[in-house]
Amino acid sequence: MQVSRLLDVLGIAIGSPPAVRSFTVAENSEGTLSLTFSQGDLLSLIGGGVTAKLEVSDGAGGWTTVAQGSNGSGLLDLLGLMGTTTTAKVEGLAAGEYRVTLTLDPNLVAVLSSATAVVNVTQESLTEFVVEGADITGNVITDEGVSGLPDAPGTAADATVEEVNGITVDPVLGTEIIGLYGVLTIFANGDYSYTPNGDAANIGKVDTFAYQLTTAAGGTASANLYVRIDSADSGVTWSAVDPSAPGTVALVATDDIGTAQIDVDIRVVVDDLEAIQYFGPGLLGTVTPHVGETVTVASGTTAELVVNSSGSTAVTTIVLQTFDGTDWVNVPGQSTTAASHTFTLGEGQYRLSSSTAKALVGTEVTVTQTLSTTYPTEFVTGAATAATGNVLLISDHSVADSIPSTLTVLSVLINGVYVIPGQTGAVVQGQYGTLTLHADGDYSYTPTPGLALADVGQVDSFSYKLTTPGGQEDTATLYIRLDSPDLDLVWDDANPGDPATEAPGFAAASFEQEPSSATITEGADGADHIAIHDTEFAAVDGGDGFDTLVWDGGDAAINLSLLVGKVSDIESIDLNDFSAVDLTVSLEDLVAVTSPETDRLFIQGDEQDSVHLTGNWSVGSTQLENGQEYVVYTSQEDETHQLWVQSGVNVV
């Protein structure tokens, strides 16, 4: 049994304000909280007037509710914990700082009513044990031996024990023999008792005593008495053929594998640009444009410039300008009078020009600018999903640990020392993230935010140990794989500490590591299907007929403005049904990639896909085309052009 200590007994009166009692369960210990009420005070409990909350410190100034014994509301289920007694117990409290709060609700009990609870806290050591048990008794002559038969006492049946381990046995008083793990007291008639010395480390050992029988006629015989040191709490297994063999304890800690998932995202850099600020002209003033800072969008990137204007009730017009090498010129169709607007930018230099109409009173106008630059061929780590599991239980990659004793203790290696987890768990900083391991084997592993892309596919590892009351130990390793739903990684289960061996194929930028190309499947009347798996192809010209550009790559974010000048004369874009594609489209993009005589562009896809519309669009009716249902969007900048998006595709 474990060494037990009484921490405190204190009666506290429950009333207003609430009664609070704090206590500590020491490291390497397990505590039990008992709340005892008088029989009379049970009336307050039954009426619901007394509530109790048990909390543990998180070590950072906060308190976490202890769910054990809770009714789901964070309060202790006092009546449920009591059963038929007047004491509510919460057991199995790991090391930590605790507080229990008892509250009396005057709305549910009589005014001026009160109750008193006796708070009793005990703790048991997880590493110190006391071996208790009755003495072993028997008779070496008359008891059945290993063969199943008693000793043969001679013809006259007068055999007596003459000596044990070479020590003569007193025929009247008996003799004490000091063994390896206890004391044997034996008498000449064969009666004996054995008292173990109480050391838990001796569990599973065998104490052996050699005794000799003699008869009055001078006959002698020798045999051995084997005393096995066993315990119901240790699960010792003994040899069926060799009584002298020590017992074995089937303690086995098995390696475990957990997996954390880390998203791989296309790199997007967000910059808050300097705001454009000026005072409106007033009724007598002159409407003057005010320009913002210059923005450069590099080749191979796209950008979105989000603007928000405020400060004047008069109309503020914001125009996107580009530098043509000589002068700043307005970009056709790229202006807005809305309070909030998003401009889509391709390669080039840009700035905003803002002007406000005359108003009765000149007021300060502020135009904020936020630039989001997308690098389609660069990738970074994004959101992560923690790895969770239990190191003691069966999992997809390991069998359950073999634990012979309920008193077996789990500890985890932290800075070279094995530490037993407290109530909030033991926190271990790994190479790529943080592990929290609890005493019952539950764990969670959270990857460190902002990991390098090269860290995806690596393995973090942690060592834990199981220790029995008898001192038997076994260690194992928890391996945490840093996987990603966006990469095709291959893991070696036979070598769980090895990183993933297959190089990742990053989304659209290098889908299956194929060279950039466009595959054309010709159809009747020029209705071609042109498949692409990235955006690095040279050019695609649909030519005559109804031509479809088919995305044959993986999950991707595609800005159609990047394809302007490379794609022409197409009537439809198919985002496929096996990957999630986010397509950004503007009126200028639609006009650029379709043929001159075409006034609409079809988008096919499913619920995985999204179409991001930039500029001003209005949503119209639902139409059928070739058996497919489409939602029609009309440009408010040029109402002769429409975008037909297949129903089910998300439009934002």
NUPA-526324 format. One record per residue (C-alpha): x, y, z. Coordinates in steps of 0.05 Angstrom, whole numbers, padded with zeros to 5 digits, always signed. Layout:
XYZ ...
END
This chain:
+00000+00000+00000 +00021+00073-00010 +00047+00116+00046 -00011+00161+00068 -00008+00229+00103 -00064+00272+00132 -00054+00342+00106 -00109+00380+00142 -00176+00377+00176 -00214+00442+00183 -00286+00461+00194 -00309+00520+00152 -00375+00556+00159 -00414+00564+00094 -00451+00628+00084 -00438+00697+00056 -00385+00710+00031 -00368+00641+00001 -00321+00598+00042 -00255+00584+00007 -00204+00532+00029 -00136+00523-00005 -00090+00463-00001 -00030+00433-00036 -00017+00362-00061 +00058+00352-00062 +00099+00327-00121 +00100+00252-00130 +00035+00247-00090 -00039+00236-00101 -00091+00271-00059 -00162+00259-00035 -00210+00314-00015 -00266+00297+00034 -00324+00344+00051 -00363+00320+00110 -00430+00351+00131 -00472+00340+00192 -00537+00302+00184 -00576+00366+00195 -00538+00405+00142 -00558+00354+00090 -00625+00390+00086 -00588+00450+00056 -00553+00404+00006 -00617+00368-00014 -00650+00435-00025 -00594+00455-00072 -00572+00512-00029 -00500+00490-00021 -00453+00486-00081 -00380+00468-00084 -00327+00482-00136 -00258+00450-00137 -00203+00485-00178 -00129+00475-00191 -00078+00529-00205 -00051+00531-00276 +00014+00561-00250 +00004+00625-00288 -00045+00660-00241 -00108+00626-00267 -00152+00570-00240 -00179+00510-00277 -00240+00472-00255 -00227+00400-00235 -00278+00360-00275 -00275+00297-00232 -00339+00289-00192 -00371+00347-00230 -00442+00349-00254 -00421+00382-00319 -00431+00454-00295 -00363+00459-00263 -00393+00447-00194 -00382+00384-00153 -00441+00336-00151 -00441+00333-00075 -00500+00286-00067 -00475+00240-00122 -00406+00236-00089 -00437+00222-00021 -00480+00163-00039 -00510+00139+00026 -00459+00175+00071 -00451+00247+00094 -00382+00253+00062 -00367+00273-00009 -00299+00249-00034 -00258+00270-00094 -00200+00222-00104 -00141+00218-00150 -00118+00291-00145 -00049+00297-00175 +00004+00346-00150 -00017+00418-00151 -00045+00479-00115 -00120+00472-00103 -00177+00512-00075 -00248+00490-00058 -00304+00542-00054 -00368+00528-00016 -00427+00574-00028 -00495+00579+00006 -00551+00606-00039 -00600+00645+00005 -00653+00641-00050 -00657+00565-00041 -00651+00559+00034 -00681+00596+00093 -00653+00665+00109 -00597+00664+00161 -00589+00589+00149 -00518+00563+00151 -00481+00498+00144 -00412+00474+00165 -00367+00428+00126 -00307+00391+00152 -00253+00394+00099 -00206+00334+00102 -00147+00328+00054 -00101+00267+00052 -00046+00250+00004 -00012+00185-00014 +00058+00179-00041 +00065+00152-00111 +00137+00130-00098 +00138+00107-00025 +00104+00042-00006 +00091+00002+00057 +00084-00073+00049 +00032-00100+00097 +00008-00171+00104 -00003-00228+00153 +00054-00275+00171 +00061-00337+00129 +00048-00400+00171 +00051-00474+00159 +00085-00539+00175 +00144-00564+00135 +00130-00637+00153 +00055-00645+00145 +00040-00593+00090 +00040-00616+00019 +00107-00603-00016 +00123-00584-00087 +00108-00655-00109 +00039-00651-00077 +00057-00698-00021 +00077-00684+00052 +00144-00706+00081 +00152-00779+00102 +00163-00777+00178 +00196-00846+00184 +00171-00914+00206 +00155-00889+00275 +00128-00824+00249 +00173-00787+00297 +00213-00742+00250 +00230-00673+00276 +00266-00612+00248 +00337-00614+00272 +00368-00555+00237 +00353-00500+00186 +00407-00468+00143 +00457-00503+00188 +00428-00473+00252 +00403-00523+00305 +00329-00516+00322 +00313-00510+00396 +00265-00568+00409 +00225-00529+00461 +00228-00455+00444 +00238-00459+00369 +00290-00418+00331 +00290-00353+00291 +00327-00356+00225 +00344-00291+00190 +00329-00298+00116 +00344-00253+00058 +00276-00218+00058 +00246-00235+00126 +00250-00276+00190 +00231-00350+00196 +00210-00377+00264 +00209-00453+00263 +00197-00508+00315 +00220-00579+00320 +00151-00606+00303 +00155-00569+00235 +00109-00511+00252 +00135-00445+00224 +00117-00373+00212 +00151-00324+00165 +00149-00249+00173 +00170-00207+00112 +00212-00146+00126 +00163-00099+00090 +00208-00076+00034 +00168-00066-00031 +00231-00079-00071 +00230-00152-00047 +00164-00167-00082 +00177-00223-00132 +00236-00251-00093 +00242-00320-00062 +00271-00334+00008 +00299-00404+00013 +00311-00444+00076 +00344-00513+00077 +00319-00558+00133 +00338-00627+00158 +00293-00679+00191 +00318-00733+00239 +00285-00792+00273 +00300-00827+00339 +00327-00886+00300 +00379-00840+00267 +00345-00830+00200 +00355-00763+00165 +00326-00727+00105 +00334-00657+00076 +00289-00610+00037 +00278-00536+00023 +00224-00487+00045 +00212-00434-00009 +00177-00370+00013 +00152-00327-00045 +00144-00253-00032 +00080-00236-00070 +00031-00178-00072 -00039-00170-00099 -00020-00101-00124 +00040-00123-00166 +00016-00178-00213 +00075-00225-00201 +00078-00289-00244 +00113-00350-00214 +00146-00410-00247 +00104-00473-00246 +00165-00519-00248 +00220-00483-00209 +00199-00460-00139 +00265-00425-00128 +00258-00380-00189 +00241-00307-00175 +00174-00282-00199 +00167-00240-00261 +00127-00176-00269 +00099-00166-00339 +00114-00091-00343 +00120-00069-00415 +00120+00002-00440 +00110+00005-00515 +00131+00060-00563 +00074+00103-00589 +00064+00146-00651 +00022+00209-00653 +00009+00255-00711 +00002+00330-00713 -00026+00361-00777 +00003+00427-00802 -00028+00465-00860 +00018+00487-00916 -00007+00554-00944 +00013+00597-01002 +00054+00655-00975 +00014+00719-00966 +00046+00782-00938 -00001+00836-00910 +00024+00907-00904 -00013+00967-00875 +00005+01025-00921 +00006+01098-00901 -00064+01126-00902 -00084+01182-00950 -00109+01240-00907 -00134+01308-00928 -00190+01358-00916 -00250+01361-00962 -00254+01423-01006 -00318+01452-00977 -00369+01488-01022 -00320+01541-01045 -00259+01498-01051 -00229+01461-01110 -00235+01386-01117 -00163+01362-01116 -00137+01290-01123 -00093+01265-01067 -00047+01206-01082 -00021+01150-01038 +00046+01116-01035 +00072+01074-01093 +00061+00999-01092 +00103+00952-01133 +00076+00883-01150 +00133+00837-01173 +00130+00788-01230 +00099+00722-01210 +00059+00752-01153 -00011+00781-01145 -00038+00830-01096 -00102+00857-01067 -00107+00929-01043 -00164+00939-00994 -00185+01011-00984 -00233+01042-00933 -00253+01115-00935 -00284+01154-00879 -00293+01224-00852 -00338+01259-00902 -00411+01253-00922 -00393+01278-00992 -00376+01228-01047 -00303+01206-01046 -00277+01175-01110 -00217+01129-01107 -00182+01112-01172 -00128+01060-01183 -00070+01086-01224 -00011+01051-01256 +00056+01076-01281 +00065+01064-01355 +00139+01080-01356 +00128+01154-01367 +00065+01177-01331 +00015+01155-01280 -00049+01136-01316 -00117+01112-01291 -00130+01037-01297 -00193+01029-01339 -00253+01007-01298 -00215+01009-01233 -00248+01062-01190 -00298+01063-01134 -00341+01109-01092 -00357+01056-01041 -00333+01064-00969 -00297+00997-00975 -00268+00966-01038 -00216+00915-01061 -00171+00926-01121 -00137+00866-01153 -00066+00881-01177 -00022+00844-01227 +00051+00858-01241 +00068+00932-01242 +00071+00996-01203 +00007+01025-01173 -00019+01081-01130 -00087+01107-01108 -00116+01175-01125 -00171+01200-01079 -00215+01261-01087 -00276+01285-01049 -00334+01325-01077 -00352+01394-01049 -00392+01394-00985 -00422+01446-00939 -00365+01441-00890 -00296+01414-00906 -00280+01353-00863 -00218+01309-00857 -00220+01249-00903 -00181+01186-00887 -00168+01130-00936 -00134+01070-00905 -00096+01020-00949 -00080+00947-00935 -00039+00909-00986 -00040+00833-00988 +00013+00804-01034 +00007+00731-01055 +00068+00690-01075 +00038+00630-01112 +00103+00591-01115 +00124+00603-01043 +00095+00565-00984 +00094+00572-00908 +00066+00534-00850 -00003+00554-00827 -00054+00530-00776 -00039+00465-00739 -00081+00410-00708 -00053+00382-00643 -00034+00309-00636 -00074+00275-00580 -00076+00204-00552 -00059+00160-00493 +00010+00128-00487 -00017+00071-00444 -00074+00048-00489 -00077+00012-00555 -00071+00057-00616 -00065+00052-00692 +00010+00042-00686 +00021+00005-00620 -00008-00045-00571 -00029-00025-00501 +00025-00021-00448 +00027-00081-00400 +00015-00054-00330 +00012-00108-00276 -00004-00062-00217 -00055-00007-00207 +00000+00028-00167 +00046+00033-00228 +00068+00105-00238 +00080+00141-00304 +00135+00194-00309 +00163+00234-00368 +00235+00255-00382 +00245+00331-00373 +00315+00359-00377 +00346+00292-00359 +00300+00277-00300 +00237+00234-00300 +00179+00275-00271 +00111+00250-00249 +00056+00294-00279 +00015+00338-00233 -00060+00354-00239 -00050+00398-00300 +00000+00350-00332 +00075+00353-00343 +00096+00402-00398 +00156+00383-00441 +00186+00429-00493 +00205+00389-00554 +00244+00408-00616 +00183+00427-00657 +00128+00435-00606 +00103+00426-00534 +00078+00361-00503 +00031+00359-00443 +00028+00289-00412 -00020+00270-00357 -00013+00217-00303 -00066+00173-00336 -00028+00172-00402 -00069+00224-00439 -00027+00272-00480 -00032+00330-00527 +00023+00358-00571 +00018+00428-00601 +00067+00447-00657 +00104+00512-00647 +00071+00568-00688 +00112+00592-00747 +00153+00529-00759 +00197+00529-00820 +00170+00492-00880 +00228+00444-00875 +00203+00423-00806 +00141+00391-00836 +00157+00317-00844 +00202+00316-00782 +00191+00277-00718 +00191+00301-00646 +00205+00248-00592 +00194+00243-00517 +00213+00189-00467 +00167+00163-00412 +00176+00111-00358 +00131+00063-00320 +00151+00043-00249 +00118-00011-00206 +00116-00012-00129 +00169-00066-00131 +00217-00020-00169 +00211-00052-00237 +00218-00001-00293 +00208+00002-00367 +00215+00060-00414 +00185+00077-00482 +00185+00133-00532 +00127+00175-00558 +00141+00197-00629 +00102+00256-00656 +00100+00262-00732 +00093+00331-00762 +00048+00313-00821 +00008+00357-00868 -00058+00347-00905 -00028+00388-00962 +00033+00344-00974 +00043+00273-00997 +00088+00247-00942 +00108+00174-00931 +00125+00149-00861 +00164+00087-00841 +00126+00053-00784 +00184+00006-00773 +00229+00065-00758 +00183+00115-00724 +00239+00164-00708 +00256+00174-00781 +00228+00235-00817 +00183+00227-00877 +00223+00202-00936 +00183+00226-00996 +00194+00298-01018 +00130+00340-01013 +00094+00363-01075 +00071+00433-01058 -00001+00446-01082 -00007+00479-01150 +00064+00504-01155 +00094+00435-01165 +00036+00386-01170 +00066+00317-01177 +00131+00352-01198 +00107+00352-01270 +00137+00402-01320 +00093+00462-01336 +00050+00446-01396 -00021+00447-01423 -00053+00383-01449 -00106+00393-01503 -00162+00344-01514 -00197+00364-01579 -00272+00359-01584 -00323+00365-01639 -00334+00433-01670 -00272+00459-01635 -00299+00446-01565 -00231+00432-01533 -00212+00415-01461 -00145+00444-01442 -00116+00415-01378 -00064+00452-01336 -00033+00432-01269 +00002+00498-01253 +00004+00570-01278 +00075+00568-01307 +00055+00545-01378 +00073+00590-01437 +00005+00603-01469 -00064+00575-01482 -00108+00597-01540 -00175+00564-01544 -00189+00585-01615 -00256+00569-01646 -00312+00532-01610 -00332+00527-01537 -00266+00516-01502 -00255+00497-01428 -00193+00509-01387 -00189+00450-01338 -00150+00455-01272 -00116+00388-01264 -00074+00406-01204 -00083+00401-01128 -00110+00451-01078 -00091+00520-01101 -00106+00595-01098 -00107+00622-01170 -00115+00695-01189 -00140+00698-01261 -00103+00764-01270 -00039+00723-01270 -00063+00687-01333 -00080+00751-01371 -00036+00751-01433 -00025+00676-01428 -00097+00651-01435 -00144+00674-01491 -00207+00653-01527 -00236+00607-01473 -00309+00603-01454 -00306+00561-01390 -00261+00544-01331 -00269+00476-01296 -00240+00476-01225 -00247+00398-01223 -00280+00355-01169 -00220+00329-01131 -00184+00391-01105 -00203+00455-01070 -00190+00516-01114 -00198+00590-01096 -00206+00629-01161 -00203+00706-01161 -00238+00739-01220 -00249+00812-01241 -00286+00842-01300 -00219+00857-01333 -00198+00785-01326 -00263+00760-01357 -00255+00806-01417 -00181+00788-01426 -00187+00711-01426 -00251+00705-01468 -00259+00717-01542 -00280+00786-01565 -00349+00763-01585 -00362+00728-01518 -00398+00765-01463 -00399+00711-01409 -00351+00662-01375 -00374+00596-01344 -00342+00569-01280 -00353+00495-01261 -00335+00465-01194 -00364+00439-01129 -00372+00457-01055 -00296+00452-01044 -00284+00510-01092 -00291+00585-01083 -00297+00643-01132 -00273+00710-01105 -00305+00767-01144 -00269+00834-01145 -00303+00897-01167 -00378+00909-01167 -00423+00850-01185 -00497+00836-01176 -00525+00767-01166 -00583+00748-01211 -00626+00688-01226 -00608+00615-01232 -00603+00588-01303 -00595+00520-01336 -00541+00508-01389 -00527+00439-01418 -00562+00406-01359 -00521+00445-01307 -00549+00496-01259 -00513+00563-01255 -00520+00627-01214 -00512+00688-01258 -00469+00748-01235 -00471+00812-01275 -00416+00865-01274 -00442+00933-01251 -00384+00966-01287 -00405+00935-01354 -00473+00901-01352 -00461+00867-01419 -00413+00818-01386 -00434+00761-01340 -00402+00706-01299 -00441+00641-01295 -00419+00601-01233 -00442+00530-01224 -00490+00521-01164 -00453+00495-01103 -00389+00534-01115 -00377+00585-01059 -00378+00657-01084 -00348+00712-01041 
END
